[in-house]
Amino acid sequence: MSGTVAEEMRELLNEAFAPTQLQIINDSAQHSGHAGDDGSGESHFTILIEAPAFAEMSRLGRQRAVIAALGDIVGERVHAVAIKANAPAS
């Protein structure tokens, strides 16, 4: 894949969950000079995702599913990801 890390994450999450809402926020500027800042400007993100697939999952299960869908991005290419994953309200 080419493009930014955020674009790659968006593509992977869309494929895995077909979310009804997806927002990927680059928080890297807030962590400039801190641990994990590699100077790329793509080291820290917040993911807000809502998908029907999360309806039967616990909060921890949702976070694990998102991390699994992102593959090697988290931990190897991105230092930190905050995840807020929810099912749509009924």
C-alpha positions as CSV (number, residue, x, y, z in Angstrom):
1,M,0.0,0.0,0.0
2,S,1.1,3.5,-0.6
3,G,0.1,6.8,0.9
4,T,0.0,7.9,4.5
5,V,-0.2,5.5,7.5
6,A,-3.7,7.0,8.2
7,E,-4.9,6.2,4.7
8,E,-3.5,2.6,5.0
9,M,-5.3,2.2,8.4
10,R,-8.5,3.5,6.9
11,E,-8.4,1.0,4.1
12,L,-7.7,-1.9,6.4
13,L,-10.4,-1.0,8.8
14,N,-13.0,-0.4,6.1
15,E,-12.1,-3.9,4.6
16,A,-12.3,-5.6,8.0
17,F,-15.4,-4.0,9.5
18,A,-17.4,-2.0,7.0
19,P,-17.8,0.7,9.7
20,T,-20.8,3.0,9.8
21,Q,-18.4,5.7,11.2
22,L,-14.6,5.9,11.0
23,Q,-12.4,8.7,12.1
24,I,-8.6,8.5,12.3
25,I,-6.9,11.4,14.0
26,N,-3.2,12.0,13.8
27,D,-2.0,13.0,17.3
28,S,1.7,12.9,16.4
29,A,2.2,16.6,16.7
30,Q,1.1,16.5,20.4
31,H,3.9,13.9,21.1
32,S,6.8,15.6,19.3
33,G,10.0,14.9,21.1
34,H,8.4,12.3,23.3
35,A,9.1,8.6,23.5
36,G,8.1,6.9,20.2
37,D,8.3,10.0,18.1
38,D,10.3,8.9,15.1
39,G,10.1,12.3,13.3
40,S,7.8,10.9,10.6
41,G,4.8,12.8,11.8
42,E,2.9,9.5,11.9
43,S,3.7,8.0,15.3
44,H,0.5,8.5,17.4
45,F,-3.1,8.1,16.3
46,T,-6.7,8.0,17.8
47,I,-9.2,5.7,16.0
48,L,-12.9,6.3,16.5
49,I,-14.8,3.5,14.8
50,E,-18.4,2.3,14.9
51,A,-19.4,-1.0,13.2
52,P,-22.1,-3.6,13.6
53,A,-19.4,-6.3,13.9
54,F,-18.7,-4.9,17.4
55,A,-22.2,-5.6,18.7
56,E,-21.3,-8.9,20.4
57,M,-17.8,-8.0,21.5
58,S,-16.5,-6.7,24.8
59,R,-14.6,-3.4,24.9
60,L,-11.3,-5.4,25.0
61,G,-12.4,-7.7,22.2
62,R,-13.2,-4.7,20.0
63,Q,-9.7,-3.2,20.7
64,R,-8.1,-6.5,19.9
65,A,-10.0,-6.9,16.7
66,V,-9.0,-3.4,15.5
67,I,-5.3,-4.1,16.4
68,A,-5.4,-7.4,14.5
69,A,-7.0,-5.7,11.5
70,L,-4.1,-3.2,11.4
71,G,-1.5,-6.0,11.2
72,D,2.1,-4.8,11.6
73,I,1.3,-1.1,11.7
74,V,0.8,-0.9,15.5
75,G,4.1,-1.5,17.3
76,E,6.3,-1.5,14.2
77,R,5.3,1.6,12.3
78,V,3.1,3.4,14.8
79,H,4.1,3.9,18.4
80,A,0.7,4.4,19.9
81,V,-3.0,4.0,19.0
82,A,-5.9,5.0,21.1
83,I,-9.0,3.1,20.1
84,K,-12.6,3.9,20.8
85,A,-14.7,1.2,19.1
86,N,-18.4,0.9,19.4
87,A,-21.4,-0.8,17.9
88,P,-24.1,1.4,16.4
89,A,-26.9,2.3,18.8
90,S,-30.1,0.3,18.3
